[in-house]
Amino acid sequence: MAHHKSAQKRIRISKRRNFYNRGKKKAMRLAMRAVRESKTYEEGAVNLKKAVSVLDRVSIHGVVHKNFASNKKSKLAKFVNKLKAAQVA
């Protein structure tokens, strides 16, 4: 257990941030899942736009690293483009 007042405060703050970050990460995973479960290009494009917004937000807030967010956005965009190619063919 922490002995200093400042250390006790850090514990309180880290618990609160952990609670908020868990919610943000959950929203991020749900947004990415919505893109991956899209069946058509139109649906995927709408979900991709939402997912990119969520990923940008969580990376700005420091929940995930910016390179992680960038990598996920790239992979999701690639997936949506494959949906478009499959529709055309």
TAQUISUL-V580854 format. One record per backbone hydrogen bond with DSSP energy under -1.0 kcal/mol. NH is the residue of the N-H (numbers start at 1). CO is the residue of the C=O. E is the energy in kcal/mol with one decimal. If there is no record, write none. Layout:
nh->[NH NH]
co->[CO CO]
e->[E E]
This chain:
nh->[8 9 10 11 12 13 14 15 16 17 18 19 20 21 22 23 24 25 26 27 28 29 30 31 32 33 34 35 36 37 38 44 45 46 47 48 49 50 51 52 53 54 55 56 57 58 59 60 61 63 69 70 71 72 73 74 75 76 77 78 79 80 81 82 83 84 85 86 87 88 89]
co->[4 5 6 7 8 9 10 11 12 13 14 15 16 17 18 19 20 21 22 23 24 25 26 27 28 29 30 31 32 33 35 40 41 42 43 44 45 46 47 48 49 50 51 52 53 54 55 56 57 58 65 66 67 68 69 70 71 72 73 74 75 76 77 78 79 80 81 82 83 84 85]
e->[-2.2 -2.0 -2.1 -1.8 -2.0 -2.8 -2.8 -2.0 -2.0 -2.8 -2.3 -1.9 -2.1 -3.1 -2.0 -1.3 -2.0 -2.7 -2.1 -2.1 -2.0 -2.6 -2.4 -2.2 -2.2 -2.3 -2.1 -1.4 -2.1 -1.8 -1.5 -2.3 -2.7 -1.9 -2.4 -2.6 -1.9 -1.6 -2.5 -2.8 -1.7 -2.3 -2.9 -2.5 -2.2 -2.5 -1.9 -2.2 -1.9 -2.3 -2.1 -2.3 -2.5 -2.4 -2.4 -2.1 -2.3 -2.5 -2.3 -2.2 -2.0 -2.4 -2.4 -1.7 -1.6 -1.8 -2.2 -2.2 -1.9 -2.0 -1.9]
